[in-house]
Amino acid sequence: MKMTVVTLTWLLILVAPSLPLAGPKEDVSAATQAWIDGMNSHNAERVVTLYDAEAVLWGTRSSTLRDTPATVRDYFKILQTVPPSYKVVLAEQRVRIYGDIAINTGTYTFSEDRDGKPITRPARFSFVYRNRDGRWLIVDHHSSAVPAQSAAKGAA
């Protein structure tokens, strides 16, 4: 029995350093991926549960600032009208952690087929998260279309 305990202890010591440990950056990336997955499920409630009750949203396709749970939910009703081909693909992201606050800035692409034609809309995002009881919730979300390349490069 003693030999079994010693052997198991040594195995744990040898294997433990190779076990991947998730940290806050990975958790925030996972929270962002959960948002992408929710959007791709076309399920507004699944997406809305990722937002804090005090969240503010500037949606990609909205001229209205959404700053209550009801208005955030209203924005995502658009998922009821998208075609089955609608999807969001996450591209680059930059996660920064500041205690219980995290910011993830990056790009994603919205796509769908309309009348047999593929439509893509590249966009950029900033998600601000707050860690509430171990769960990263969105407290601020800004998304905007990536502007078309202009003839005068570097124009602001």
C-alpha positions, 0 to 999 in steps of 0.5 A, a space after each residue: 500500500 505504501 509503495 502505491 502511494 509513493 508511486 502515485 505521488 511521484 507520478 503526480 509530481 512528474 505530470 503536474 508541470 505538464 498540465 495546462 493551467 488556464 489563467 485570466 487571459 485564457 478565461 477572457 478568451 473563452 468568454 469571448 468565444 462563448 459570445 461567438 458560439 452564442 451568436 452562431 447558435 442564433 440564440 439571443 438568450 444565450 448571448 444576452 446571458 453573457 452581459 452584466 446587468 449594467 452592460 452598455 452595448 454599441 452594436 455593429 448594426 445599431 445607431 442606438 446605445 443599449 444600456 439596460 438589459 431590456 435594450 441589450 436583449 432587444 438588439 440581439 432579437 436580430 438573431 431571429 431573422 438571420 439566415 441559417 448560414 449566418 456566422 461569426 468568425 473570431 480573428 485576432 484578439 488582444 486580452 489585457 487583465 487589470 484585476 477584476 476588469 479585462 479588455 479584449 480588443 480584436 476583429 471578427 467577421 460576420 458572414 451569411 449567404 443572401 440570395 445565393 451570394 456570400 456576404 461578409 462584414 469584417 468588424 472590430 470590437 472592444 469587450 470590457 469584462 468584469 469578473 463577478 464571482 469567477 465569471 467574466 461578464 461583458 460590461 461594455 461592448 463596442 463593435 464597428 464595421 472595418 472601414 473600406 480602404 481609402 485612397 489616401 492611406 493613413 488618413 484618420 
